[in-house]
């Protein structure tokens, strides 16, 4: 069921790259180095060769970055990009160590639960606004939420390479729904009515290998979709205090808990096995769009499936937002060259190749007009979320990763029907408050 069509057109990849103006874009823009001094590298405009270092993670991101270098180098003969990749488990610490030793490369891949916000808070990430203003690319070219999510204290700290609206995709076993005559999900659904009716109808004898109607991840981001859809947030407006004991947040978490312990439509942690949805053990898996390209080869022709949007709650719709970001080291003396490379990564064709390689879909609006995205109903359901999504609330002290990990450590106990719900929520609230009370990174 996964999409297989490619971007249409008669232009070659190299022609389109040049046609988008990547050759020389950013070479003459004015940039500000730390302390307000203009960048002097010229990005190769003076005819001198410039080499820049780009940090990313091993795996698909390293492979894709290297696969694009031939086209970038041909279009920008004065700039050479050296890709330095680090395994995911070591990536954040590696970049922090390099930055502390003032050995960080010129640009790097950033994500919201990594070094993105700590580096922005510390002034390591360059505000790319002046560079963007002097280029042919505008923030308006991207979905607003992607730009807003990587804006820290009114500074745009990178370019949005791609992202997702969190845990808002419901991968749905269409065959299972047809078997019981249940209506398939629609955008107009609400959690407390149509959704609950459908997941109840598609839940089988789960004690004897039957399907669960709804599988969610025991993760902070999945809980956040419910919390925001109930009209609340996990922190207050100043992002300095926990909001988990608000009436709406408590109701959202109680609803998640009831899916497991009252309605019996969702599995306990001990009932979850690897690839439940792909192995026909759950009728819906509520996770993110990044799983889309991975599911097809596993499911093959076992059953028909599609990705549908999560319902609305009493407070409307809301979710976590993930954003892969191209960031520039503010201490670099080659910011123009680095920005030129960054622009090459957000052209429509490169953005299409990015998602084709198995990475998250783009925030670039124009890329969504390509057949690969435009003709795919699962991806278009995600687009509807991008159009209405708002940024998630990042802790004011920039401790996003610690915040998430702390939430993850407490969510299983909160949803366990053998525990006192309020006691566990109060414990989680206290743990989260402990993170928020720490000094800014």
C-alpha positions in Angstrom: 0.0 0.0 0.0 3.0 2.3 0.3 3.4 4.9 -2.5 5.7 4.0 -5.3 5.3 6.8 -7.8 8.2 9.3 -8.4 8.2 13.0 -9.0 7.2 13.7 -12.6 8.8 15.9 -15.2 11.3 15.9 -17.9 14.1 17.8 -16.2 17.1 15.8 -14.9 18.0 16.0 -11.2 21.0 18.1 -12.1 19.0 20.5 -14.3 16.4 21.0 -11.7 18.9 21.6 -9.0 20.5 24.3 -11.1 17.2 25.6 -12.2 16.2 26.2 -8.6 19.0 28.6 -8.3 21.1 26.6 -5.9 24.3 27.4 -7.9 25.5 30.5 -6.2 22.5 31.1 -4.0 23.7 32.5 -0.7 27.2 33.2 -2.0 26.7 37.0 -1.8 24.3 37.2 1.1 25.3 39.2 4.2 25.7 37.0 7.2 26.4 37.8 10.8 29.1 35.8 12.7 29.1 35.7 16.5 29.4 39.2 17.9 27.8 40.7 14.8 30.9 40.5 12.6 30.1 39.8 8.9 31.0 36.3 7.6 34.1 36.5 5.4 34.1 33.2 3.6 32.0 34.4 0.7 30.9 30.8 0.1 33.3 30.5 -2.8 32.2 33.8 -4.4 35.8 35.0 -4.4 36.9 32.0 -6.4 38.7 30.4 -3.4 37.8 26.8 -2.5 35.8 26.4 0.7 35.4 23.2 2.6 32.6 22.8 5.1 31.8 20.0 7.6 28.3 18.7 8.0 27.4 16.5 11.0 24.6 14.0 10.8 23.7 10.5 12.0 24.7 7.2 10.5 22.1 5.3 8.5 19.7 6.7 6.1 20.6 10.3 6.8 24.3 9.7 6.1 23.6 7.7 3.0 21.2 10.3 1.7 23.5 13.2 2.4 26.4 11.5 0.6 24.2 10.5 -2.4 23.3 14.2 -3.0 26.9 15.5 -2.9 27.7 14.9 -6.5 24.9 17.2 -7.6 25.7 19.9 -5.1 29.4 19.9 -5.9 28.8 20.2 -9.6 26.4 23.1 -9.1 28.7 24.8 -6.5 32.3 24.2 -7.7 33.7 26.5 -5.0 32.3 24.5 -2.1 33.2 21.1 -0.9 31.0 19.4 1.8 32.5 16.8 4.1 29.8 14.6 5.8 30.8 13.4 9.2 28.3 10.8 10.6 27.9 9.5 14.1 25.7 6.6 15.3 22.4 7.8 16.8 23.1 6.6 20.3 26.3 8.7 20.4 25.2 11.7 18.2 24.0 14.2 20.8 26.9 13.7 23.1 29.4 13.9 20.2 28.1 17.2 19.1 28.0 18.6 22.7 31.6 17.5 23.2 32.7 19.1 19.9 30.9 22.3 20.7 32.5 22.5 24.2 35.9 22.0 22.6 35.1 24.6 19.9 35.6 21.9 17.3 32.0 21.7 16.0 31.8 21.7 12.2 30.2 24.3 10.2 26.7 22.8 10.1 24.7 19.9 11.5 21.5 18.0 11.5 19.3 18.8 14.5 16.2 17.4 16.1 13.8 18.6 18.8 14.8 16.0 21.3 18.5 16.4 20.6 20.8 19.4 20.7 18.4 21.7 18.8 17.1 23.7 21.7 20.1 23.5 24.0 22.3 24.8 21.2 19.8 27.5 20.3 19.7 28.6 24.0 23.5 28.6 24.2 23.8 30.7 21.0 25.6 27.9 19.2 22.9 27.7 16.5 23.0 30.6 14.1 20.0 32.7 13.5 19.5 32.2 9.8 16.9 34.9 9.4 19.3 37.5 7.8 20.6 34.8 5.3 17.1 33.7 4.5 15.9 37.3 4.0 18.7 37.8 1.4 17.9 34.6 -0.5 15.1 33.6 -2.8 13.6 31.3 -0.2 11.0 32.6 2.3 9.7 31.2 5.5 6.3 31.3 3.8 7.5 28.5 1.5 7.1 26.1 4.5 4.2 25.1 6.6 4.1 27.6 9.5 4.4 25.0 12.2 7.7 23.8 10.9 9.2 27.3 11.0 7.6 28.1 14.4 8.9 24.9 16.0 12.5 25.8 15.2 12.2 29.4 16.3 13.8 30.0 19.7 13.4 33.4 21.4 12.4 34.9 18.0 15.4 33.5 16.2 15.1 31.0 13.4 17.8 28.5 14.3 17.8 26.5 11.1 16.0 25.4 8.0 13.2 22.8 8.3 14.4 19.7 6.4 11.3 17.7 7.2 9.0 16.6 10.0 5.7 15.3 11.2 2.7 16.2 13.3 3.6 13.7 16.0 1.5 10.7 16.9 -1.4 11.6 14.7 -1.5 8.8 12.1 -3.8 5.9 12.7 -2.5 3.0 10.6 -5.7 1.2 10.0 -6.3 -2.4 8.9 -9.0 -1.8 6.3 -9.6 -5.5 5.9 -10.4 -5.9 9.6 -12.9 -3.0 9.4 -14.6 -4.5 6.4 -14.9 -7.9 8.2 -17.0 -6.4 11.0 -18.8 -3.8 8.9 -17.3 -0.8 10.9 -17.0 2.6 9.3 -13.5 3.7 8.4 -12.0 6.7 10.2 -12.9 10.2 9.0 -11.6 13.6 9.7 -14.8 14.5 11.5 -14.5 11.7 14.0 -14.2 12.5 17.8 -12.5 10.3 20.3 -15.5 9.9 22.6 -18.0 8.9 20.0 -17.2 7.5 16.5 -13.6 6.5 17.4 -14.6 4.6 20.6 -17.4 2.8 18.8 -15.1 1.7 15.9 -12.2 0.5 18.1 -14.7 -1.4 20.3 -16.3 -3.1 17.2 -12.9 -4.1 15.8 -11.5 -5.6 19.1 -11.6 -9.4 19.2 -10.9 -12.0 21.8 -7.6 -10.5 22.9 -7.0 -13.2 25.5 -6.9 -15.8 22.8 -4.9 -14.0 20.0 -7.7 -11.7 18.8 -6.9 -8.2 17.5 -6.9 -5.1 19.8 -8.9 -2.3 18.3 -6.4 0.4 19.1 -2.7 0.2 19.9 -0.9 3.4 21.2 2.7 3.9 22.2 3.5 4.3 25.9 5.3 7.5 25.1 5.2 11.2 26.1 4.4 12.3 22.5 1.5 9.9 22.2 0.1 11.2 25.5 0.6 14.8 24.3 -1.8 14.2 21.4 -4.5 13.3 23.9 -3.6 16.1 26.3 -3.8 18.8 23.6 -6.9 17.3 22.1 -8.6 17.7 25.4 -7.6 21.4 25.3 -4.7 21.4 27.7 -0.9 21.3 27.6 1.8 19.6 29.6 3.3 22.9 30.8 1.8 26.4 31.6 1.9 29.4 29.3 5.4 30.4 30.5 6.6 26.9 30.0 8.1 26.9 33.5 5.6 24.9 35.4 3.9 21.5 34.9 0.2 21.6 33.8 -0.4 17.9 34.2 -2.9 18.3 37.1 -5.2 20.5 35.1 -8.7 19.2 34.7 -8.3 18.7 31.0 -4.9 17.0 31.2 -6.2 14.6 33.9 -9.3 13.8 31.7 -7.1 13.1 28.7 -4.8 10.7 30.6 -7.9 9.0 32.2 -9.3 8.4 28.7 -6.0 6.7 27.6 -6.1 4.6 30.8 -9.7 3.6 30.2 -8.9 2.4 26.7 -6.7 -0.2 28.4 -8.5 -1.0 31.6 -12.2 -0.2 31.1 -12.9 -0.6 27.4 -10.3 -3.3 26.8 -9.5 -2.1 23.3 -5.8 -1.2 23.9 -3.0 -3.6 25.1 -1.1 -3.4 28.4 2.7 -3.1 27.9 3.1 -6.8 28.7 0.6 -7.6 25.8 2.5 -5.6 23.2 4.7 -7.6 20.8 6.9 -6.5 18.0 5.1 -5.3 14.9 1.6 -6.0 16.3 -0.1 -4.1 13.6 1.9 -5.6 10.7 1.2 -9.0 12.2 -2.6 -8.4 12.3 -2.8 -8.2 16.1 -4.2 -4.7 16.2 -6.7 -3.0 14.0 -5.2 0.5 14.5 -1.7 1.5 15.4 -1.5 5.1 16.6 2.0 6.3 15.8 3.8 8.7 13.4 4.1 9.0 9.6 7.8 7.9 9.8 6.5 4.4 10.1 4.8 4.6 6.7 7.6 3.5 4.4 8.6 0.7 6.8 5.2 -1.0 7.1 4.7 -1.9 3.4 7.5 -4.4 3.1 6.5 -6.0 6.4 2.7 -6.3 5.7 3.1 -7.2 2.0 -0.3 -8.5 1.0 -1.5 -9.8 4.4 -4.3 -7.2 4.4 -5.3 -3.8 3.0 -4.3 -0.8 5.1 -4.2 3.0 5.1 -3.0 5.8 7.4 -6.0 7.9 8.7 -5.9 11.0 10.9 -6.4 10.8 14.6 -9.8 12.1 15.8 -10.6 15.4 17.6 -11.0 15.6 21.4 -13.2 17.8 23.5 -10.7 20.6 23.0 -10.2 20.1 19.3 -6.9 18.8 17.8 -3.4 19.2 19.0 -0.1 17.2 18.9 3.6 17.0 19.2 5.6 18.3 16.2 8.8 16.7 15.1 11.2 18.7 13.0 14.5 17.6 11.4 16.6 20.8 11.0 19.6 22.0 9.1 21.5 24.1 11.6 24.6 26.3 11.2 27.3 26.7 13.8 27.4 30.4 14.8 31.2 30.1 15.4 31.8 29.0 11.8 33.6 31.4 9.5 32.0 29.8 6.5 28.3 30.5 7.2 27.6 31.6 3.6 28.8 28.3 2.2 27.0 26.4 4.9 23.8 28.2 4.1 24.2 27.5 0.4 24.4 23.9 1.2 21.4 24.1 3.5 19.3 25.7 0.7 20.2 22.8 -1.6 18.5 20.5 0.9 15.2 22.3 0.8 14.6 22.4 -3.0 11.4 20.6 -4.1 13.1 17.8 -5.9 15.6 17.1 -3.1 12.8 17.2 -0.6 10.9 14.6 -2.6 14.0 12.4 -2.8 14.3 12.8 1.0 10.9 11.3 1.7 11.5 8.6 -1.0 14.6 7.6 0.9 12.4 6.7 3.9 12.8 9.9 5.9 10.1 12.2 7.2 8.0 14.2 4.7 8.7 17.8 4.0 7.5 21.1 5.5 8.1 22.7 2.1 4.7 23.3 0.6 5.6 23.0 -3.1 7.0 19.5 -2.6 3.5 18.3 -1.6 2.3 19.0 -5.1 4.5 16.2 -6.5 2.6 13.0 -7.3 4.5 11.0 -4.8 2.9 13.0 -2.0 -0.2 14.4 -3.7 -1.6 11.1 -4.9 -1.1 9.2 -1.6 -4.1 9.4 0.7 -2.1 8.4 3.8 0.4 11.2 3.3 -2.4 13.7 2.4 -4.1 12.9 5.7 -0.8 13.9 7.4 -0.8 17.1 5.4 -4.1 18.1 6.9 -2.6 18.0 10.3 0.4 20.1 9.2 -2.0 22.7 7.9 -3.8 23.1 11.3 -1.0 22.1 13.7 0.6 24.5 16.2 4.0 24.2 17.8 4.4 22.1 21.0 5.4 23.7 24.2 9.2 23.3 24.7 10.4 23.8 28.3 11.7 27.3 28.9 15.0 25.9 30.2 15.5 24.0 26.9 15.6 20.6 28.6 13.3 18.9 26.1 15.1 15.5 26.1 15.2 15.3 29.8 11.5 16.4 30.0 10.5 13.6 27.5 12.5 10.9 29.2 11.1 11.8 32.6 7.5 11.7 31.2 8.3 8.3 29.6 9.5 6.9 32.9 6.2 7.7 34.6 3.5 7.0 31.9 3.3 3.3 32.3 2.5 3.6 36.0 -0.1 6.2 35.3 -1.9 4.0 32.8 -1.7 0.8 34.9 -5.1 0.0 36.2 -3.7 -1.6 39.4 -2.3 1.8 40.5 -4.1 4.8 42.0 -4.5 7.2 39.1 -4.2 10.4 41.0 -1.3 9.2 43.0 0.6 8.4 39.8 -0.4 11.6 38.1 0.8 13.6 41.1 4.1 11.7 41.1 4.6 12.3 37.4 3.7 16.0 37.9 6.3 16.3 40.6 9.0 14.7 38.5 8.2 16.9 35.5 8.3 20.0 37.8 11.7 18.9 39.0 13.0 19.0 35.4 11.4 22.4 34.7 12.9 23.9 37.9 16.4 23.2 36.7 18.5 26.0 35.3 18.5 26.6 31.5 21.0 24.5 29.7 
